[in-house]
Amino acid sequence: MADISALKQKLIQQLGCIYQDITLDVSVDDLAEQLINTMNISVDCDEPHPYANHWSQHDVIMITYGDSIIQEGQKPLSILAEFMDNYLECINGVHILPFFPYSSDDGFAVIDYSSVNDALGDWSDIELIANKRRLMSDLVINHCSSRSAWFQNFIKGEGLGHDYFFTAKPEDDLSAVVRPRTSDLLRPTDTAKGLQHVWCTFSHDQVDFDFRNPQVLLEFVKIIRQYLDAGVNIFRLDAVAFLWKIVGTKSINLVQTHEVIRLLRTLIEHAQHNAVVITETNIPNTQNLTYFGNANEAHCIYNFSLPPLLINTLITGSCLYLKRWQMSMPPAQDGTTYFNFIASHDGVGLRPAEGLLDEDEINTLVETMVSFGGKISSRTSEEGEQKPYEMNIALIDALQGTVKGKDEFGLARFSCAHAIMLGLEGIPGIYIHSLLGTGNDYEKLANTSHNRAINRHRWDYGELSRLLADDNNQHSKVLASLTKLISIRTRQRAFNPNATQFTLHLGLQLFGFWRQSRDRRQSIFCISNITDQVMELPLAELNLIGTETWFDLIDGEVIADINAVMLLEPYQTVWISNVA
């Protein structure tokens, strides 16, 4: 059972760190009490263990919008549930991207955090999905919609929200601010108190909160409690790196931001011991790693460097940079793990490749994606230069060829990418349009003029069902290939997200790593040919134990001679295991 007095003391310490330079209208003692009451934490709640792993090899998360699949006359959330029940029995989790009323950015400009978008369904639909699968929900914590009631009250100068937003002055020194957009940082807004300039990290429709006001923190704790009650088990803290602002600084990754995350984790894990906090911080790799804290901050961090490095590997036929990066990555300590993904609703970020790929490699990568029909989004650097920030392209199109051009190995290369990702330390997240082999949506891109729309296709369920019933098209082939890999993965103890991982040294054309289960009974050698040529794998180099029988889990075959030379077809992956 939890010690509420100890919890309160911990919260007081955290609040003291967050608000150390702020004069509050309420004592941190009273604020801690309010937080405990708002989260409805009682003395009979479970005492959280700081190093508990709330995940296993069974956990695979599908990333999707609530209306990625639609059917006339049906609620999209109910169609999504039906699709998962019919086709994705092997996937036990789902990240439904913002399912709230919104005004822009495909959901990330939230108008009302307490409601489900009527166009998608209602809370009962959310709860039905959460009853069958682990549900990840976005907590869009940095900003909300300019059309929200809170911001309208800010304009009126009265009511709930009138003091929730961060403002600055045009004459302030904001030159050091780091952000992923090229629009003006400050939004001039006429209010009852005169002209004010509202801080907008992303767009002028996405107005940033001012967490110096503890009422904002209390409001989000209230939202978290509601989501827990609705069945949300994983909280994705969207754009959280920008949460705390200080004029004259970079206003990213500030100490107060990290402490807010630690405080939210403290509250969440006391309210529901197996709930998980994941930070979405699309920043350079070394900065991203800091969000683990000391196993007291994010349970999971997005492995943002994986997508650009893996795509680069497969289009160049060299794993040099991917291998270098993997060898530098610290094993996640218990209580934390990585969230691995190679495609999402956003594009492939290039900031996480900074310092990992050199400028020539990034330029070649960008040029290749453009040649495959992709778009490139830019940001303004600290020096005022326009730099590629994100590659917007469907993954299946990104992998349709190499730096030499398009070829016939697209599907094999695509499957190889997922086989690598599924084997790595961490929890895998797979975008719905990767599962379905959905290509670039140029019609949606043209209709919206937003680069990210290229990878946000909306399927008609009837059409999709007909395609998936035909074994001869790209969509059914991709779904069959990926669900086979997922089904194999979830049965292997050596693929536990925190199982041991070591990088293998097999040259630059074979990318490999070794996983061992925590009880040391299962070993899996994950090896991929990342080229368009047949490659030799000398099994003797793996030092397989001769007294054990070894299997390739993917093709199901026994390896008869552990000293033979295995031939790997272009982009073939083997998972060589001592347990079938």
ROFITOR-914811 format. One line per 3 residues: number of its first residue (from 1); their letters; for each residue x negated, y negated, z of C-alpha. Coordinates in Angstrom, 2 decimals, decimal comma. Example, Ala and Ser with C-alpha at 12.3 -4.5 7.8 and 13.67 -1.06 7.14 Angstrom:
2
1	AS	-12,30 4,50 7,80 | -13,67 1,06 7,14 .
END
This chain:
580
1	MAD	0,00 0,00 0,00 | -1,13 -3,52 -0,78 | -2,47 -5,87 1,88 .
4	ISA	-0,53 -9,04 1,08 | -2,67 -11,17 3,37 | -5,82 -9,99 1,57 .
7	LKQ	-4,14 -10,64 -1,77 | -3,19 -14,13 -0,67 | -6,76 -14,87 0,42 .
10	KLI	-8,06 -13,68 -2,94 | -5,58 -15,92 -4,76 | -6,54 -18,88 -2,58 .
13	QQL	-10,20 -18,38 -3,55 | -9,30 -18,12 -7,24 | -7,05 -21,16 -7,12 .
16	GCI	-9,78 -23,07 -5,31 | -12,14 -22,36 -8,18 | -9,58 -23,29 -10,84 .
19	YQD	-8,45 -26,53 -9,24 | -11,65 -27,57 -7,47 | -11,82 -30,85 -9,37 .
22	ITL	-8,06 -31,49 -9,40 | -6,00 -33,32 -6,77 | -2,88 -31,21 -6,30 .
25	DVS	0,51 -32,16 -4,89 | 0,68 -28,75 -3,24 | -1,86 -26,87 -1,10 .
28	VDD	-3,57 -23,82 -2,62 | -2,18 -21,87 0,35 | 1,39 -22,76 -0,65 .
31	LAE	0,61 -22,20 -4,32 | -0,72 -18,71 -3,60 | 2,50 -17,95 -1,71 .
34	QLI	4,59 -19,19 -4,63 | 2,64 -17,01 -7,07 | 3,16 -13,90 -4,94 .
37	NTM	6,88 -14,61 -4,62 | 7,29 -15,44 -8,31 | 5,61 -12,15 -9,28 .
40	NIS	7,81 -10,39 -6,70 | 4,88 -8,57 -5,12 | 5,82 -6,71 -1,94 .
43	VDC	3,89 -4,89 0,78 | 4,92 -1,49 -0,60 | 3,35 -2,09 -4,03 .
46	DEP	0,37 0,01 -5,15 | -3,06 -1,25 -4,18 | -4,89 -1,61 -7,51 .
49	HPY	-8,22 0,12 -8,00 | -10,64 -2,25 -9,76 | -12,31 0,51 -11,77 .
52	ANH	-9,27 2,55 -12,79 | -8,91 3,36 -16,50 | -5,29 2,99 -17,54 .
55	WSQ	-5,82 4,68 -20,90 | -7,01 7,91 -22,52 | -7,72 9,42 -25,93 .
58	HDV	-3,95 9,68 -26,38 | -3,62 5,91 -26,67 | -3,35 4,48 -30,18 .
61	IMI	-1,61 1,14 -30,76 | 0,20 0,14 -33,94 | 0,15 -3,61 -34,61 .
64	TYG	3,25 -4,98 -36,33 | 5,68 -7,83 -36,63 | 9,18 -7,14 -35,42 .
67	DSI	10,42 -7,50 -39,00 | 7,63 -5,85 -40,99 | 10,32 -3,35 -42,02 .
70	IQE	13,87 -4,49 -42,64 | 17,18 -3,02 -43,78 | 20,25 -5,03 -44,66 .
73	GQK	22,81 -5,08 -41,90 | 20,46 -3,65 -39,29 | 18,45 -5,31 -36,53 .
76	PLS	14,75 -5,21 -37,53 | 13,68 -4,04 -34,06 | 16,02 -1,05 -34,30 .
79	ILA	14,65 -0,26 -37,77 | 11,12 -0,50 -36,41 | 12,01 1,96 -33,65 .
82	EFM	13,56 4,34 -36,20 | 10,51 4,12 -38,46 | 8,15 4,94 -35,58 .
85	DNY	10,32 7,86 -34,46 | 10,47 9,27 -38,00 | 6,88 8,74 -39,16 .
88	LEC	4,58 7,93 -36,23 | 5,06 10,58 -33,61 | 1,26 10,62 -33,15 .
91	ING	1,14 6,95 -32,07 | 2,12 6,23 -28,47 | 1,84 2,43 -28,38 .
94	VHI	2,98 -0,59 -30,32 | 1,97 -4,23 -30,31 | 4,97 -6,19 -31,49 .
97	LPF	3,68 -9,61 -32,49 | 5,59 -12,58 -31,00 | 9,25 -11,58 -31,00 .
100	FPY	10,53 -14,87 -29,60 | 12,25 -17,82 -31,28 | 9,56 -19,83 -33,07 .
103	SSD	9,05 -22,73 -35,43 | 5,85 -21,85 -37,34 | 2,72 -19,67 -37,57 .
106	DGF	4,82 -16,50 -37,90 | 5,76 -16,51 -34,24 | 2,79 -18,14 -32,54 .
109	AVI	4,59 -21,47 -32,10 | 7,03 -20,24 -29,46 | 10,21 -22,23 -28,86 .
112	DYS	11,55 -20,12 -25,99 | 9,46 -17,53 -24,12 | 12,45 -16,06 -22,30 .
115	SVN	14,47 -15,02 -25,37 | 14,16 -12,51 -28,19 | 14,51 -13,98 -31,67 .
118	DAL	18,12 -13,32 -32,70 | 16,93 -12,44 -36,20 | 15,05 -9,46 -34,73 .
121	GDW	17,37 -8,15 -32,02 | 17,60 -8,62 -28,28 | 15,99 -7,53 -25,02 .
124	SDI	17,82 -4,18 -25,12 | 15,97 -3,36 -28,37 | 12,67 -4,27 -26,75 .
127	ELI	13,44 -2,12 -23,72 | 14,38 0,88 -25,88 | 11,01 0,71 -27,64 .
130	ANK	9,21 0,29 -24,30 | 10,96 3,39 -22,97 | 9,27 5,52 -25,64 .
133	RRL	5,90 3,82 -26,21 | 3,44 1,58 -24,46 | 4,46 -1,92 -25,43 .
136	MSD	1,98 -4,72 -25,97 | 3,38 -8,24 -26,03 | 1,75 -11,55 -26,77 .
139	LVI	1,52 -14,11 -24,03 | 1,03 -17,21 -26,17 | -0,56 -19,05 -23,30 .
142	NHC	-2,54 -21,89 -24,90 | 0,29 -23,70 -26,67 | 3,97 -23,68 -27,58 .
145	SSR	6,19 -25,14 -30,29 | 6,72 -28,86 -30,57 | 10,41 -27,95 -30,92 .
148	SAW	10,54 -26,31 -27,49 | 12,76 -27,80 -24,79 | 9,63 -28,39 -22,74 .
151	FQN	8,04 -30,60 -25,37 | 11,26 -32,43 -26,05 | 11,36 -33,22 -22,34 .
154	FIK	7,76 -34,42 -22,62 | 8,92 -36,86 -25,28 | 11,84 -37,98 -23,08 .
157	GEG	9,57 -38,21 -20,05 | 11,84 -36,21 -17,78 | 13,03 -32,69 -17,05 .
160	LGH	11,24 -29,32 -17,01 | 8,12 -29,53 -19,14 | 7,74 -33,30 -19,17 .
163	DYF	4,26 -32,93 -17,62 | 3,20 -29,60 -19,17 | 1,08 -30,89 -22,07 .
166	FTA	-2,53 -32,00 -22,43 | -3,19 -35,48 -23,76 | -6,33 -37,42 -24,56 .
169	KPE	-7,21 -40,79 -26,05 | -8,44 -41,37 -29,60 | -11,46 -43,19 -28,17 .
172	DDL	-12,46 -40,20 -26,02 | -15,61 -38,35 -27,06 | -14,15 -35,20 -28,60 .
175	SAV	-17,04 -34,54 -30,95 | -18,14 -31,35 -29,16 | -14,72 -29,65 -29,23 .
178	VRP	-14,84 -26,22 -30,87 | -11,72 -25,08 -32,69 | -10,78 -22,94 -35,70 .
181	RTS	-8,88 -25,57 -37,68 | -9,68 -28,63 -39,79 | -6,57 -30,67 -38,90 .
184	DLL	-6,80 -33,62 -36,51 | -7,15 -32,47 -32,91 | -4,83 -35,13 -31,49 .
187	RPT	-1,18 -35,52 -32,47 | 0,19 -39,08 -32,04 | 3,59 -38,75 -30,38 .
190	DTA	6,06 -41,48 -29,48 | 7,43 -40,84 -25,99 | 9,49 -42,68 -23,40 .
193	KGL	6,17 -43,59 -21,80 | 4,75 -44,99 -25,03 | 2,46 -43,54 -27,68 .
196	QHV	0,61 -40,47 -26,43 | -1,92 -38,27 -28,19 | -1,24 -34,59 -27,62 .
199	WCT	-4,05 -32,03 -27,86 | -3,40 -29,47 -30,63 | -6,06 -26,78 -30,98 .
202	FSH	-4,30 -25,15 -33,93 | -1,60 -27,23 -35,62 | 0,52 -30,26 -34,78 .
205	DQV	3,47 -27,94 -34,29 | 1,48 -26,03 -31,66 | 1,09 -28,36 -28,68 .
208	DFD	-1,41 -27,35 -25,99 | -0,48 -26,83 -22,36 | -2,19 -28,66 -19,50 .
211	FRN	-3,10 -26,01 -16,92 | -4,40 -28,73 -14,62 | -0,73 -28,87 -13,64 .
214	PQV	-0,13 -25,77 -11,45 | 3,54 -25,77 -12,52 | 2,34 -24,53 -15,92 .
217	LLE	0,61 -21,61 -14,24 | 3,71 -20,84 -12,20 | 5,84 -20,97 -15,35 .
220	FVK	3,68 -18,36 -17,07 | 3,66 -16,11 -14,03 | 7,47 -16,23 -14,15 .
223	IIR	7,30 -15,24 -17,84 | 4,93 -12,36 -17,06 | 7,34 -11,05 -14,42 .
226	QYL	10,19 -11,11 -16,94 | 8,12 -9,21 -19,51 | 7,11 -6,57 -16,97 .
229	DAG	10,79 -6,07 -16,12 | 11,52 -5,61 -19,84 | 8,93 -2,83 -20,14 .
232	VNI	5,87 -4,69 -21,39 | 2,79 -2,74 -20,30 | -0,03 -4,58 -22,11 .
235	FRL	-0,39 -8,37 -22,12 | -2,30 -9,88 -25,02 | -3,49 -13,33 -23,99 .
238	DAV	-3,39 -15,17 -27,29 | -6,09 -17,79 -28,01 | -6,92 -17,82 -24,32 .
241	AFL	-10,51 -19,03 -24,82 | -9,14 -22,54 -25,45 | -6,88 -22,64 -22,37 .
244	WKI	-8,78 -25,15 -20,18 | -9,83 -28,48 -21,65 | -12,30 -31,06 -20,36 .
247	VGT	-12,91 -34,19 -22,43 | -16,56 -34,45 -23,39 | -17,12 -30,67 -23,51 .
250	KSI	-16,63 -27,93 -26,12 | -13,35 -27,05 -24,33 | -13,80 -23,36 -25,03 .
253	NLV	-14,81 -20,53 -22,68 | -14,79 -22,85 -19,68 | -15,25 -21,50 -16,15 .
256	QTH	-11,66 -22,37 -15,27 | -10,38 -20,35 -18,23 | -12,18 -17,23 -16,99 .
259	EVI	-10,84 -17,78 -13,47 | -7,25 -18,16 -14,73 | -7,58 -14,79 -16,48 .
262	RLL	-8,96 -13,20 -13,30 | -6,05 -14,62 -11,32 | -3,49 -13,34 -13,82 .
265	RTL	-5,08 -9,88 -13,73 | -4,93 -9,95 -9,91 | -1,22 -10,71 -10,01 .
268	IEH	-0,36 -8,31 -12,84 | -2,18 -5,29 -11,41 | -0,56 -5,84 -8,00 .
271	AQH	2,87 -6,08 -9,63 | 2,33 -2,99 -11,82 | -0,85 -1,04 -11,20 .
274	NAV	-1,15 0,45 -14,72 | -0,46 -2,75 -16,67 | -3,30 -3,98 -18,87 .
277	VIT	-4,63 -7,44 -19,74 | -6,30 -7,88 -23,14 | -7,93 -11,12 -24,25 .
280	ETN	-7,73 -12,31 -27,85 | -10,93 -14,35 -28,20 | -12,02 -14,65 -31,81 .
283	IPN	-15,48 -15,99 -31,03 | -19,13 -14,90 -31,41 | -19,84 -11,48 -29,95 .
286	TQN	-21,96 -12,52 -26,96 | -19,27 -14,97 -25,84 | -16,53 -12,38 -26,35 .
289	LTY	-18,24 -9,89 -24,03 | -18,07 -12,33 -21,11 | -14,31 -11,84 -20,92 .
292	FGN	-14,84 -8,46 -19,24 | -16,15 -10,34 -16,22 | -17,31 -7,79 -13,68 .
295	ANE	-14,41 -5,44 -14,39 | -12,23 -8,11 -12,80 | -11,12 -10,11 -15,84 .
298	AHC	-9,79 -8,57 -19,07 | -9,22 -4,84 -19,02 | -9,81 -4,89 -22,77 .
301	IYN	-11,40 -7,27 -25,22 | -10,83 -7,29 -28,97 | -13,88 -5,90 -30,75 .
304	FSL	-13,82 -8,77 -33,24 | -17,23 -8,05 -34,73 | -16,21 -4,59 -35,93 .
307	PPL	-14,01 -5,60 -38,93 | -16,54 -7,80 -40,79 | -19,46 -5,49 -40,00 .
310	LIN	-17,62 -2,33 -41,06 | -16,33 -3,89 -44,28 | -19,83 -5,16 -45,02 .
313	TLI	-21,21 -1,66 -44,43 | -18,80 -0,01 -46,83 | -19,17 -2,50 -49,67 .
316	TGS	-22,99 -2,61 -49,48 | -23,65 1,07 -48,77 | -25,96 0,18 -45,87 .
319	CLY	-25,14 0,48 -42,18 | -28,12 -1,62 -41,07 | -26,13 -4,44 -39,48 .
322	LKR	-23,35 -2,24 -38,10 | -25,90 0,10 -36,54 | -27,92 -2,76 -35,06 .
325	WQM	-24,80 -4,24 -33,50 | -23,54 -0,95 -32,13 | -26,87 -0,24 -30,47 .
328	SMP	-26,72 -3,65 -28,77 | -23,20 -3,21 -27,39 | -23,03 -2,39 -23,67 .
331	PAQ	-20,94 0,62 -22,67 | -17,72 -0,63 -21,12 | -17,74 0,07 -17,40 .
334	DGT	-14,80 1,84 -15,79 | -11,82 -0,47 -15,54 | -12,61 -1,95 -18,94 .
337	TYF	-12,77 -0,83 -22,55 | -12,89 -2,20 -26,07 | -9,86 -2,69 -28,31 .
340	NFI	-11,03 -1,60 -31,75 | -9,34 -2,73 -34,92 | -10,35 -3,34 -38,53 .
343	ASH	-7,23 -5,10 -39,80 | -4,51 -7,22 -38,24 | -1,86 -9,83 -39,00 .
346	DGV	-4,67 -12,38 -39,18 | -7,57 -12,27 -41,55 | -11,03 -10,86 -40,94 .
349	GLR	-12,78 -13,40 -38,72 | -16,31 -14,42 -39,62 | -17,28 -16,21 -36,42 .
352	PAE	-17,74 -12,84 -34,66 | -20,28 -11,97 -37,37 | -22,39 -15,04 -36,61 .
355	GLL	-25,81 -13,96 -35,42 | -25,09 -10,41 -36,62 | -24,96 -10,94 -40,39 .
358	DED	-27,33 -13,42 -41,98 | -26,00 -16,22 -44,16 | -26,75 -14,41 -47,42 .
361	EIN	-24,88 -11,31 -46,23 | -21,87 -13,42 -45,22 | -21,88 -15,22 -48,57 .
364	TLV	-22,00 -11,90 -50,46 | -19,21 -10,52 -48,29 | -17,05 -13,59 -48,92 .
367	ETM	-17,71 -13,54 -52,68 | -16,82 -9,83 -52,88 | -13,54 -10,35 -51,03 .
370	VSF	-12,64 -13,21 -53,38 | -13,37 -10,95 -56,35 | -10,93 -8,41 -54,85 .
373	GGK	-8,16 -11,03 -54,70 | -8,73 -12,33 -51,18 | -8,55 -15,90 -49,92 .
376	ISS	-10,97 -17,68 -47,60 | -9,95 -19,99 -44,76 | -12,45 -22,55 -43,49 .
379	RTS	-13,26 -24,39 -40,30 | -15,23 -27,53 -39,53 | -18,57 -26,72 -37,90 .
382	EEG	-20,08 -28,71 -35,05 | -22,17 -30,45 -37,71 | -19,01 -31,47 -39,59 .
385	EQK	-19,54 -28,95 -42,40 | -16,87 -26,70 -43,92 | -17,75 -23,07 -43,17 .
388	PYE	-15,89 -19,82 -43,98 | -13,90 -18,90 -40,91 | -11,70 -16,03 -42,02 .
391	MNI	-11,23 -13,70 -44,98 | -7,57 -13,21 -45,83 | -7,04 -9,93 -47,65 .
394	ALI	-5,23 -6,61 -47,15 | -7,73 -4,03 -45,94 | -6,92 -1,56 -48,70 .
397	DAL	-7,79 -4,24 -51,25 | -10,89 -5,29 -49,33 | -12,19 -1,73 -49,70 .
400	QGT	-11,23 -1,11 -53,33 | -14,86 -1,32 -54,42 | -18,36 -2,42 -53,49 .
403	VKG	-20,57 -5,40 -54,22 | -20,92 -3,80 -57,67 | -17,18 -4,15 -58,32 .
406	KDE	-14,05 -2,04 -58,16 | -14,34 1,74 -58,42 | -12,40 4,99 -57,98 .
409	FGL	-13,31 5,51 -54,34 | -10,90 3,01 -52,76 | -8,75 5,49 -50,83 .
412	ARF	-11,76 7,52 -49,67 | -13,52 4,34 -48,52 | -10,35 3,19 -46,72 .
415	SCA	-9,99 6,52 -44,92 | -13,67 6,45 -44,01 | -13,27 3,04 -42,37 .
418	HAI	-10,49 4,39 -40,15 | -12,34 7,60 -39,33 | -15,25 5,50 -38,05 .
421	MLG	-12,99 3,21 -36,06 | -10,98 6,07 -34,55 | -14,13 7,76 -33,30 .
424	LEG	-15,65 4,76 -31,55 | -15,64 4,01 -27,84 | -12,45 2,09 -27,06 .
427	IPG	-8,72 2,07 -27,82 | -7,85 1,94 -31,54 | -5,32 -0,52 -32,89 .
430	IYI	-4,04 0,03 -36,43 | -2,11 -2,57 -38,39 | 1,15 -1,31 -39,86 .
433	HSL	0,08 -2,38 -43,35 | -3,05 -0,27 -43,04 | -0,92 2,74 -42,07 .
436	LGT	1,21 2,10 -45,14 | -1,56 1,16 -47,56 | 0,10 -2,17 -48,30 .
439	GND	-1,82 -4,34 -50,74 | -2,12 -8,10 -51,08 | 1,27 -9,83 -51,12 .
442	YEK	0,76 -12,62 -53,65 | 4,46 -13,47 -53,77 | 4,56 -14,23 -50,05 .
445	LAN	1,30 -16,13 -50,36 | 2,78 -18,29 -53,12 | 6,01 -18,88 -51,20 .
448	TSH	4,31 -19,95 -48,00 | 1,00 -21,42 -49,21 | -0,55 -19,90 -46,08 .
451	NRA	-3,56 -17,67 -46,70 | -2,66 -15,27 -43,90 | 0,66 -14,47 -45,59 .
454	INR	-1,25 -12,34 -48,10 | -1,38 -9,55 -45,50 | 2,09 -9,96 -43,97 .
457	HRW	4,32 -8,09 -46,40 | 7,87 -7,26 -45,40 | 9,06 -3,81 -46,47 .
460	DYG	12,62 -2,81 -47,28 | 13,13 0,41 -45,31 | 15,01 2,16 -48,08 .
463	ELS	12,29 1,43 -50,62 | 9,57 2,39 -48,16 | 11,29 5,67 -47,31 .
466	RLL	11,53 6,59 -50,98 | 7,84 5,86 -51,48 | 6,82 7,87 -48,43 .
469	ADD	8,88 10,83 -49,67 | 6,71 10,98 -52,81 | 3,35 12,60 -52,08 .
472	NNQ	1,75 11,12 -55,20 | 1,67 7,41 -54,41 | -0,85 5,35 -52,46 .
475	HSK	1,45 4,66 -49,53 | 2,29 8,26 -48,72 | -1,33 9,35 -49,22 .
478	VLA	-2,61 6,70 -46,85 | -0,01 7,46 -44,17 | -0,72 11,21 -44,39 .
481	SLT	-4,47 10,65 -44,20 | -4,37 8,28 -41,23 | -1,78 10,19 -39,20 .
484	KLI	-3,86 13,34 -39,66 | -6,94 11,57 -38,28 | -4,94 10,08 -35,40 .
487	SIR	-3,41 13,45 -34,52 | -6,88 15,02 -34,38 | -8,32 12,15 -32,35 .
490	TRQ	-5,69 12,23 -29,63 | -6,48 15,89 -28,82 | -10,21 15,31 -28,16 .
493	RAF	-11,49 14,55 -24,66 | -14,73 13,25 -26,18 | -12,68 10,47 -27,78 .
496	NPN	-11,60 9,11 -24,40 | -12,11 5,33 -24,66 | -14,77 5,47 -21,92 .
499	ATQ	-16,49 8,69 -22,99 | -20,26 8,49 -23,57 | -21,41 7,12 -26,91 .
502	FTL	-24,87 7,10 -28,48 | -25,88 5,87 -31,93 | -27,50 8,44 -34,23 .
505	HLG	-30,50 7,66 -36,44 | -29,77 9,22 -39,83 | -31,00 6,50 -42,17 .
508	LQL	-28,95 3,63 -43,55 | -26,62 5,60 -45,84 | -25,20 7,82 -43,09 .
511	FGF	-23,58 6,07 -40,13 | -23,30 8,28 -37,10 | -22,72 8,35 -33,38 .
514	WRQ	-22,32 10,99 -30,70 | -19,46 11,12 -28,19 | -19,38 13,29 -25,09 .
517	SRD	-16,38 13,87 -22,84 | -16,61 12,66 -19,27 | -16,67 16,24 -18,02 .
520	RRQ	-19,52 16,94 -20,53 | -17,71 19,93 -21,99 | -17,08 18,48 -25,43 .
523	SIF	-19,50 16,83 -27,83 | -18,49 15,30 -31,15 | -20,96 14,12 -33,77 .
526	CIS	-19,16 11,52 -35,91 | -21,00 11,05 -39,20 | -19,88 9,15 -42,27 .
529	NIT	-21,36 8,83 -45,73 | -20,91 5,10 -46,30 | -22,04 5,19 -49,95 .
532	DQV	-20,58 6,01 -53,35 | -23,10 8,85 -53,82 | -23,22 12,42 -52,50 .
535	MEL	-25,52 12,42 -49,46 | -27,37 15,19 -47,66 | -26,89 15,66 -43,92 .
538	PLA	-29,60 17,93 -42,45 | -27,71 19,50 -39,54 | -30,99 20,42 -37,86 .
541	ELN	-31,48 16,72 -37,08 | -28,43 16,85 -34,81 | -29,98 19,51 -32,54 .
544	LIG	-26,71 21,41 -32,27 | -26,81 23,98 -29,46 | -27,13 27,38 -31,07 .
547	TET	-25,21 29,27 -28,40 | -22,04 27,33 -29,18 | -19,69 27,46 -32,15 .
550	WFD	-19,37 24,17 -34,03 | -16,42 22,96 -36,09 | -15,66 20,05 -38,39 .
553	LID	-12,46 18,83 -36,78 | -11,31 17,02 -39,92 | -11,41 19,91 -42,37 .
556	GEV	-10,98 22,59 -39,68 | -13,91 24,67 -40,91 | -16,45 26,50 -38,76 .
559	IAD	-20,05 25,43 -39,40 | -21,69 28,76 -40,17 | -25,31 27,62 -40,15 .
562	INA	-26,30 24,82 -37,79 | -29,61 24,40 -39,63 | -28,10 24,04 -43,09 .
565	VML	-28,00 20,89 -45,17 | -24,42 19,68 -45,43 | -23,42 17,73 -48,52 .
568	LEP	-21,15 14,78 -47,82 | -19,02 13,47 -50,64 | -18,80 9,69 -51,14 .
571	YQT	-17,20 8,18 -48,01 | -16,63 11,56 -46,39 | -16,58 11,70 -42,59 .
574	VWI	-17,20 14,76 -40,44 | -16,37 15,11 -36,75 | -18,61 18,01 -35,69 .
577	SNV	-17,41 19,37 -32,35 | -18,17 22,31 -30,08 | -14,47 22,50 -29,18 .
580	A	-11,95 23,21 -31,92 .
END
